[in-house]
Amino acid sequence: MKENKFEDAMRELEDIVKRLESGDLPLEESLKIFEKGVALSRFCFNKLEEAEKRVSILIKDEGGMKREPFDYEATEGDDKD
């Protein structure tokens, strides 16, 4: 798959879902865009997995370093907008 940005892939995937849900497409076209949707879904999943790994935080643990996943829920209430 070419170098898509995550956001572009998500927009395209949302468009595909809308088109499939409309029920107005011929079978062959539905299958074609469904296949593209599956590929985009995998691409987005992989990008999210990569992001999750990058967001992991290094913390000190008894003189060494230990990786700990970023806790999004713990920071949700800390938003000072």
C-alpha positions as CSV (number, residue, x, y, z in Angstrom):
1,M,0.0,0.0,0.0
2,K,1.3,3.4,-0.8
3,E,2.3,5.9,2.0
4,N,-1.1,7.0,3.2
5,K,-1.5,9.2,6.1
6,F,-3.6,7.7,8.9
7,E,-6.2,10.5,8.7
8,D,-6.6,10.2,4.9
9,A,-7.0,6.4,5.2
10,M,-9.7,6.9,7.9
11,R,-11.6,9.3,5.8
12,E,-11.5,7.0,2.9
13,L,-12.6,4.1,5.1
14,E,-15.5,6.1,6.4
15,D,-16.6,6.9,2.9
16,I,-16.4,3.2,1.9
17,V,-18.6,2.2,4.9
18,K,-21.2,4.8,3.9
19,R,-21.2,3.6,0.3
20,L,-21.6,0.0,1.4
21,E,-24.3,0.8,4.0
22,S,-26.3,2.6,1.3
23,G,-27.0,-0.7,-0.4
24,D,-27.1,1.0,-3.8
25,L,-23.9,-0.6,-5.3
26,P,-23.8,-3.6,-7.6
27,L,-22.3,-6.7,-6.1
28,E,-19.0,-6.5,-8.0
29,E,-18.4,-2.9,-7.0
30,S,-19.4,-3.7,-3.4
31,L,-16.8,-6.5,-3.3
32,K,-14.1,-4.3,-4.8
33,I,-14.6,-1.5,-2.3
34,F,-15.0,-4.0,0.5
35,E,-11.6,-5.4,-0.3
36,K,-10.1,-1.9,-0.3
37,G,-11.8,-1.2,3.0
38,V,-10.3,-4.3,4.6
39,A,-6.8,-3.1,3.4
40,L,-7.4,0.4,4.8
41,S,-8.6,-1.1,8.1
42,R,-5.4,-3.1,8.4
43,F,-3.3,-0.1,7.5
44,C,-5.1,2.0,10.2
45,F,-4.8,-0.8,12.8
46,N,-1.1,-1.0,12.2
47,K,-0.6,2.7,12.4
48,L,-2.5,2.8,15.7
49,E,-0.4,-0.1,17.0
50,E,2.8,1.8,16.1
51,A,1.4,4.9,17.8
52,E,0.6,3.0,20.9
53,K,4.1,1.6,21.1
54,R,5.6,5.1,20.6
55,V,3.4,6.6,23.4
56,S,4.7,4.1,26.0
57,I,6.5,6.0,28.8
58,L,9.9,5.2,30.3
59,I,9.8,5.4,34.0
60,K,12.5,4.7,36.6
61,D,12.2,1.4,38.4
62,E,14.8,0.8,41.1
63,G,17.8,2.2,39.3
64,G,16.7,0.8,35.9
65,M,14.2,1.8,33.3
66,K,11.0,0.0,32.7
67,R,8.5,0.7,29.9
68,E,5.0,1.4,31.0
69,P,2.0,2.0,28.6
70,F,0.6,5.5,28.5
71,D,-2.7,5.7,30.5
72,Y,-5.0,7.8,28.5
73,E,-7.9,7.6,30.9
74,A,-5.8,8.9,33.8
75,T,-5.0,12.1,31.8
76,E,-8.5,12.8,30.4
77,G,-9.6,14.9,33.4
78,D,-6.3,16.8,33.4
79,D,-7.3,18.8,30.3
80,K,-6.9,22.5,31.0
81,D,-8.5,24.1,27.9
